[in-house]
Amino acid sequence: MKSCKSAATAAIAAITVVLAASGCSSSESADAKPSGSSAAGQDGPRLPAYKVAQDVEIDSPVLKRAQEAGKLVVGAKNDQPFLGYEDADGNRSGFDIEVAKMIAADLGFSPDQIEFRTIDSSNREAAITSGEVDLYVGTYTINDERKKRVGFAGPYYMAGADLLVRKDDRSISGPYSLVGKTVCSVKGSTALKEIKSPEYDTKTVETAKYTECVEQLLDEKVDAVTTDDAILMGYAAQRPGELRVVGTPFTEEPYGIGMDRDDKALREAVSDAIEAHDQNGDRKSAFDATLGRSGSSYGGTTLIERY
């Protein structure tokens, strides 16, 4: 995680909540299905279709294992509106889910050959290194510390840590206004690590899921929730009358696709797929039909890190 004190970095996610993105009333629970979280309706952008590659041959142990199993196991989140969300019927939707589908297609797997598994932030590295998942696509920030344990392809999106607060609370304008206040985030998140810095002088509460943090915020048990702005925008869009995103990002969060650290062939293949779907417009179309409906800004093409 890189602290962002400059105006240039702050421009990464200068975004506001779009009220039209929400179809939820204030009586709904924090993990209720958000309007627009799945495929866009007839009145909005449509999800693209991804052509499934045939006879894919890559010298990748992980891919060969997946091909033999006839399925690609992808770790993901299930409680992040417009990013990685699972409804009561088990249907998954969101930008990360679409990114996983387009990558899988280039590796030779159709949507019905993808097995999504919910993996919380604190268990991501363990799930990858143990082989429980073949890939992980779920607001996973690329950083040097994580690269010691897992490999990354990407980034495919650039986010920034921000704050979610109650709409009527005007005492919080950014991380430096948190003195003496209590902030909630999930275990293992980069935002949690950053907000614990002495310079912010705040108290922290750690949970397993962001929905738990949102519930505590609504119940006035904490003063703010911190994580990436893209995630927070989804929660704010669910409850436009109760919650708002402060809009002062204080880190850079490049989202990457996690995988086996030593499988360079797979890393290169996934990086190639990210670039290809950026060039043909799929990534932008998928964003517009999912995360874009929460009010988040696309931010344009990302520069793939090759290593």
Secondary structure, 3 states (H helix, E strand, C coil): CEECCCHHHHHHHCCCCCHHHCCCCCCCCCCCCCCCCCCCCCCCCCCCCCCCCCCCCCCCHHHHHHHHHCCEEEEECCEECCCEEECCCCCEECHHHHHHHHHHHHCCCCHHHEEEEECCHHHHHHHHHCCCCCEECCCCECCHHHHCCEEEEEEEEEECEEEEEECCCCCCCCHHHCCCCEEEEECCCHHHHHHCCHHHCCEEEEECCHHHHHHHHHCCCCCEEEEEHHHHHHHHHHCCCCEEECCCCCEEEEEEEEEECCCHHHHHHHHHHHHHHHHCCHHHHHHHHCHHHHCCCCCCCCCCCCC
